């Protein structure tokens, strides 16, 4: 008596007359099959394996405790960057005393703060450095900038804050908020607020600053949720020029230093937003074959965004097919000078 095969990767078996158990022939190799979960391979968001990403900013002589490459204040952020969620990717961390065009040309992501310690500010960026940072950003460089309250480092503080912010057309606020204040998310759909590592409503700050003007940035969180106290902003592709890439600005360095509450979730979301990523999925159109009796999905393909007003597509584990991603934030650049609204690209003249 024949026994039905247990799965797609085994043939019809025979029944053992003595034991009554089914004996199956050898495992099939090369037979077309359908995996149980068509998204079992490649359902991660990460750069391609073998990618090298260089992240840099001030060295210890300029950045002090807040030098991204070596500073103790950003050790947790630094460690999280190189260990979390990016298998096969090499991060190279560098620093320099001056932000010259030659140095910036070596970076994929620029990370600088206006602070060099809890009570001291950096030497403000010169006009030449500000011009170099602007050119880096407008040429496609990604960035994480941190300003802070106007009084932490004495008389030089606001000059330092504004020298960091002016390349992205922002200016520092004059308000000092003494003590611990919650930074409250105001745009739930922002990838800085809701991402692969989770979502947050509030994160911890300590003597945070705010901004007087935010230019073309999208403010996604503010102190105590008050619109007049913006504290976290994202720049989408094209916000600062036709070739500009993503960027993040935060108004409290301590939010990057101290991992209280949901700060770690925010940091992971910022990293995911800044690191050049693709969403890899296994689609049903790929070749899925039996290998040693196991159904193995074929090579991963990409589920790109359907248009500029949607995020990357997602994989349906039942069908293996791509589905459109979430709508992009209103105001995301699209088309020829247009912007997204409700997932639809609207030309400037129609807004």
C-alpha positions as CSV (number, residue, x, y, z in Angstrom):
1,X,0.0,0.0,0.0
2,X,1.4,3.4,-1.0
3,X,1.7,6.3,1.5
4,X,1.0,9.8,0.5
5,X,4.1,12.1,0.6
6,X,4.4,14.1,3.8
7,X,5.3,17.3,1.8
8,X,6.3,18.6,-1.5
9,X,10.0,17.6,-1.1
10,X,9.3,13.8,-0.7
11,X,7.9,11.3,-3.1
12,X,5.2,8.7,-2.6
13,X,6.3,6.2,0.0
14,X,5.5,2.5,0.7
15,X,4.0,1.0,3.8
16,X,6.2,-1.4,5.8
17,X,4.0,-4.5,6.2
18,X,5.7,-5.4,9.5
19,X,5.5,-2.0,11.3
20,X,2.8,-0.3,9.4
21,X,5.0,2.8,9.1
22,X,5.4,4.7,5.9
23,X,8.8,4.5,4.2
24,X,9.6,7.4,1.9
25,X,12.0,7.5,-0.9
26,X,15.0,9.8,-0.9
27,X,14.5,13.5,-0.4
28,X,13.8,15.4,-3.6
29,X,16.3,18.0,-4.9
30,X,15.5,20.6,-7.4
31,X,11.7,20.0,-7.4
32,X,9.6,23.2,-7.5
33,X,7.9,23.8,-4.2
34,X,6.1,26.5,-2.1
35,X,7.7,27.4,1.3
36,X,5.4,27.5,4.3
37,X,6.3,31.2,4.7
38,X,7.1,32.9,1.4
39,X,8.7,35.8,3.4
40,X,10.9,33.5,5.4
41,X,14.1,34.8,3.7
42,X,15.1,38.4,3.4
43,X,12.4,40.0,5.4
44,X,14.9,42.4,7.0
45,X,15.6,46.0,6.4
46,X,19.4,46.4,6.0
47,X,22.1,47.3,3.5
48,X,23.4,44.6,1.3
49,X,25.9,42.3,3.0
50,X,29.5,43.6,2.4
51,X,28.5,47.3,2.6
52,X,30.9,49.7,4.3
53,X,29.4,52.8,5.8
54,X,31.7,55.6,7.1
55,X,30.3,57.7,10.0
56,X,32.3,60.6,11.3
57,X,32.4,64.1,12.8
58,X,34.7,65.9,15.3
59,X,37.6,64.1,16.8
60,X,38.3,64.3,20.6
61,X,40.3,67.5,20.2
62,X,37.2,69.4,19.0
63,X,34.3,67.2,20.1
64,X,35.6,66.2,23.5
65,X,33.2,63.8,25.3
66,X,30.7,64.2,22.4
67,X,33.1,63.1,19.7
68,X,31.1,60.4,17.9
69,X,34.2,58.3,17.1
70,X,35.6,58.3,20.6
71,X,33.6,60.4,23.1
72,X,32.3,58.7,26.2
73,X,28.9,60.5,26.1
74,X,28.0,58.8,22.8
75,X,29.4,55.4,23.6
76,X,25.9,53.8,23.8
77,X,24.8,55.3,20.5
78,X,28.1,54.2,18.9
79,X,27.8,50.7,20.2
80,X,24.2,50.4,19.1
81,X,25.1,51.6,15.6
82,X,27.7,48.9,15.0
83,X,26.0,46.0,16.7
84,X,22.2,46.3,16.0
85,X,20.4,44.9,13.1
86,X,22.9,45.2,10.3
87,X,24.6,41.8,9.9
88,X,27.4,41.8,7.3
89,X,27.7,45.6,7.3
90,X,31.0,47.3,8.3
91,X,30.8,50.7,10.0
92,X,34.0,52.8,9.9
93,X,34.0,55.5,12.6
94,X,36.3,58.5,12.1
95,X,36.9,62.0,13.4
96,X,38.7,65.2,12.4
97,X,39.4,68.6,14.1
98,X,38.0,70.5,11.1
99,X,35.1,69.8,8.8
100,X,36.8,70.3,5.5
101,X,35.4,69.4,2.1
102,X,38.1,66.8,1.8
103,X,37.2,65.1,5.1
104,X,33.5,65.3,4.5
105,X,33.9,63.6,1.1
106,X,35.0,60.4,3.0
107,X,31.8,60.2,5.0
108,X,28.4,58.6,4.4
109,X,26.9,60.0,7.6
110,X,27.9,63.1,9.5
111,X,27.3,63.2,13.3
112,X,28.1,66.4,15.2
113,X,26.8,68.1,18.3
114,X,27.2,71.6,19.7
115,X,28.3,70.2,23.0
116,X,31.8,68.9,24.0
117,X,30.8,68.2,27.6
118,X,27.9,68.8,30.0
119,X,29.2,72.3,30.6
120,X,31.2,73.3,27.5
121,X,30.4,74.0,23.9
122,X,32.5,73.2,20.8
123,X,34.4,75.9,19.0
124,X,31.6,77.1,16.6
125,X,31.8,76.0,13.0
126,X,33.6,78.7,10.9
127,X,31.8,80.0,7.9
128,X,34.0,77.8,5.7
129,X,32.9,74.7,7.7
130,X,29.3,75.7,7.5
131,X,29.6,76.0,3.8
132,X,31.3,72.6,3.6
133,X,28.6,71.0,5.7
134,X,25.9,72.6,3.5
135,X,27.6,71.3,0.3
136,X,28.0,67.8,1.9
137,X,24.2,67.7,2.8
138,X,23.1,69.1,-0.6
139,X,25.3,66.6,-2.3
140,X,23.5,63.6,-0.7
141,X,25.3,63.2,2.6
142,X,23.2,62.0,5.5
143,X,23.4,63.7,8.9
144,X,22.6,63.7,12.6
145,X,23.0,67.1,14.2
146,X,22.4,68.0,17.9
147,X,22.0,71.4,19.3
148,X,21.2,72.1,23.0
149,X,19.9,74.7,25.4
150,X,21.3,78.2,25.1
151,X,23.2,78.3,28.5
152,X,25.0,75.0,29.1
153,X,28.4,76.3,27.9
154,X,28.5,79.9,28.8
155,X,28.6,82.9,26.5
156,X,29.8,80.9,23.4
157,X,26.8,78.5,23.6
158,X,24.4,80.1,21.1
159,X,27.1,80.6,18.6
160,X,27.9,76.9,18.8
161,X,24.3,75.9,18.5
162,X,23.6,78.1,15.5
163,X,26.7,77.1,13.7
164,X,25.5,73.5,13.8
165,X,22.0,74.5,12.7
166,X,22.5,77.1,10.0
167,X,23.6,74.6,7.3
168,X,20.1,73.2,7.5
169,X,18.4,76.6,7.8
170,X,17.4,76.2,11.4
171,X,18.1,78.6,14.4
172,X,18.4,77.9,18.1
173,X,15.7,79.0,20.6
174,X,16.5,81.1,23.6
175,X,14.6,79.0,26.1
176,X,16.4,77.0,28.8
177,X,14.2,74.3,30.3
178,X,15.7,73.4,33.6
179,X,15.5,69.7,34.6
180,X,14.0,66.6,33.1
181,X,11.3,67.2,30.5
182,X,9.6,64.6,28.3
183,X,10.0,64.9,24.6
184,X,6.6,63.9,23.2
185,X,6.0,62.5,19.7
186,X,3.7,64.7,17.6
187,X,3.8,62.7,14.3
188,X,3.0,59.1,15.0
189,X,3.7,58.1,11.4
190,X,7.3,59.4,11.4
191,X,9.9,56.6,11.0
192,X,11.8,58.3,13.9
193,X,8.8,57.6,16.1
194,X,7.6,54.2,14.7
195,X,10.2,51.9,13.2
196,X,11.6,48.4,13.2
197,X,12.6,48.6,16.9
198,X,9.2,49.8,18.0
199,X,7.3,53.0,18.7
200,X,7.5,55.6,21.4
201,X,5.3,58.3,22.8
202,X,7.8,60.1,25.0
203,X,11.5,60.0,25.6
204,X,13.7,61.5,28.3
205,X,15.6,64.7,28.1
206,X,17.7,66.8,30.5
207,X,17.9,70.6,30.3
208,X,16.8,70.4,26.6
209,X,16.9,73.2,24.1
210,X,14.4,74.1,21.4
211,X,14.5,75.9,18.0
212,X,13.3,79.3,17.0
213,X,12.9,78.3,13.3
214,X,13.0,74.9,11.6
215,X,13.2,75.7,7.9
216,X,12.1,72.9,5.7
217,X,12.3,70.2,8.4
218,X,9.4,68.1,9.5
219,X,9.1,68.4,13.3
220,X,8.0,65.1,14.8
221,X,8.4,65.7,18.5
222,X,8.4,68.6,20.9
223,X,9.0,69.2,24.6
224,X,5.8,68.4,26.5
225,X,4.1,68.1,23.1
226,X,4.0,71.9,22.7
227,X,4.3,73.1,19.1
228,X,6.2,76.2,20.4
229,X,9.0,73.9,21.8
230,X,10.1,71.7,18.8
231,X,12.9,69.3,19.7
232,X,13.2,66.5,17.1
233,X,13.0,66.9,13.3
234,X,13.6,64.9,10.2
235,X,14.6,66.0,6.7
236,X,13.3,63.8,3.9
237,X,14.9,63.3,0.6
238,X,14.9,66.6,-1.4
239,X,14.1,68.9,1.5
240,X,17.4,70.7,1.3
241,X,18.0,70.5,-2.4
242,X,17.3,68.2,-5.4
243,X,20.1,65.8,-4.4
244,X,19.8,66.1,-0.6
245,X,19.3,62.9,1.4
246,X,17.8,62.1,4.9
247,X,18.8,63.9,8.0
248,X,17.9,64.2,11.7
249,X,18.2,67.1,14.1
250,X,17.6,66.9,17.9
251,X,17.6,69.7,20.5
252,X,19.1,67.7,23.4
253,X,22.3,65.8,23.4
254,X,21.3,64.0,26.5
255,X,18.5,62.3,24.7
256,X,21.3,60.6,22.6
257,X,23.4,59.9,25.7
258,X,21.0,58.6,28.3
259,X,19.0,55.5,27.5
260,X,16.1,56.0,29.9
261,X,12.6,55.0,29.0
262,X,12.1,54.7,25.2
263,X,15.3,56.5,24.3
264,X,16.8,53.3,22.9
265,X,13.9,52.8,20.6
266,X,14.2,56.4,19.3
267,X,18.0,55.9,18.7
268,X,17.4,52.7,16.8
269,X,14.8,54.3,14.7
270,X,17.1,57.2,13.9
271,X,19.8,54.8,12.9
272,X,17.5,52.9,10.7
273,X,16.3,56.2,9.1
274,X,19.9,57.3,8.4
275,X,21.6,54.2,7.3
276,X,21.0,53.6,3.6
277,X,18.6,50.6,3.6
278,X,16.5,48.5,1.3
279,X,13.6,46.2,2.2
280,X,14.5,42.7,1.0
281,X,11.7,40.2,0.5
282,X,11.2,36.8,-1.2
283,X,8.5,37.0,-3.8
284,X,6.4,34.1,-5.1
285,X,7.8,34.7,-8.6
286,X,11.2,33.5,-7.5
287,X,12.3,29.9,-7.9
288,X,11.6,27.9,-4.8
289,X,13.1,24.4,-4.9
290,X,13.6,21.4,-2.7
291,X,17.0,21.0,-1.3
292,X,17.8,17.9,0.8
293,X,14.1,17.4,1.5
294,X,13.5,21.0,2.6
295,X,11.6,23.7,0.5
296,X,14.0,26.6,0.2
297,X,12.9,30.0,-1.1
298,X,14.7,31.5,-4.1
299,X,16.9,34.6,-4.1
300,X,15.4,37.7,-2.5
301,X,14.0,40.4,-4.6
302,X,13.0,44.0,-3.6
303,X,9.6,45.4,-2.8
304,X,10.3,49.1,-3.8
305,X,8.0,51.9,-3.0
306,X,5.2,52.2,-5.6
307,X,5.9,55.9,-5.9
308,X,7.5,58.8,-4.1
309,X,4.5,59.2,-1.8
310,X,4.8,55.7,-0.3
311,X,7.4,53.9,1.8
312,X,9.0,50.6,0.7
313,X,6.6,47.8,-0.1
314,X,5.9,44.9,2.3
315,X,5.8,41.1,1.8
316,X,2.7,39.1,2.3
317,X,3.9,35.8,4.0
318,X,0.9,33.9,2.6
319,X,1.3,34.8,-1.1
320,X,4.9,36.1,-1.2
321,X,3.7,39.0,-3.2
322,X,4.6,42.7,-2.7
323,X,2.0,45.1,-1.3
324,X,2.3,48.9,-1.2
325,X,4.0,50.4,1.8
326,X,2.6,53.0,4.1
327,X,1.9,56.5,2.8
328,X,4.8,58.9,3.1
329,X,4.5,61.9,5.4
330,X,2.6,64.8,4.0
331,X,5.1,67.3,2.6
332,X,7.5,64.7,1.3
333,X,8.9,66.0,-2.0
334,X,7.7,64.3,-5.1
335,X,7.5,64.9,-8.9
336,X,8.8,68.2,-10.2
337,X,8.6,70.5,-7.2
338,X,5.5,68.8,-5.8
339,X,4.8,67.3,-2.4
340,X,2.8,64.4,-1.0
341,X,-0.5,64.8,0.6
342,X,-2.5,61.7,1.7
343,X,-0.2,59.4,-0.3
344,X,-0.8,61.4,-3.5
345,X,1.8,63.6,-5.3
346,X,0.4,67.1,-5.8
347,X,2.1,69.6,-8.0
348,X,3.1,72.9,-6.4
349,X,0.5,74.8,-8.5
350,X,-2.3,72.5,-7.2
351,X,-1.5,73.0,-3.5
